[in-house]
Amino acid sequence: MVAAVGKRGLAPKVEHATQIVQTLETLGQNPGVGRGLELWSEGTETLLLTRLSEDASLIISGKKGGRIARWRHAIECDVEMLNSVMR
């Protein structure tokens, strides 16, 4: 499922998000690293990848200095509801 909030006419970077999830999964195959549950990336943009369940991940991205931490908190409060929507 893909949902996006942003500027009108601007599509989310689905391919980039998929690549990040797959890379985190590949990294988790390494016994010395283990499975990742959350990934933060801060550069020209801020990106948060969080695992909601075994087969669902959520990616939030935005401009540097945005409200990603607020979105993260809101998601943590509603993980069960989000998982039920995706079933």
Residue pairs with C-beta under 8 A, 6 or more apart in sequence:
1 85
1 86
2 12
2 14
4 11
4 12
6 12
13 61
17 49
17 59
17 61
20 39
20 47
20 49
20 59
21 49
21 57
21 59
24 36
24 39
24 49
24 57
27 33
27 36
28 34
28 35
28 36
36 51
37 50
37 51
38 48
38 49
38 50
38 51
39 47
39 48
39 49
39 50
40 46
40 47
40 48
41 47
41 48
41 49
42 64
43 64
44 64
45 61
45 62
45 63
45 64
46 61
46 62
46 63
46 64
46 65
46 66
46 68
47 59
47 60
47 61
47 68
48 59
48 60
48 61
48 68
48 71
48 72
49 57
49 58
49 59
50 57
50 58
50 60
50 72
50 75
51 57
51 58
52 58
52 75
52 79
52 82
52 83
52 86
53 83
53 86
56 82
56 83
56 86
58 75
58 82
60 68
60 71
60 72
60 75
61 68
62 68
75 82
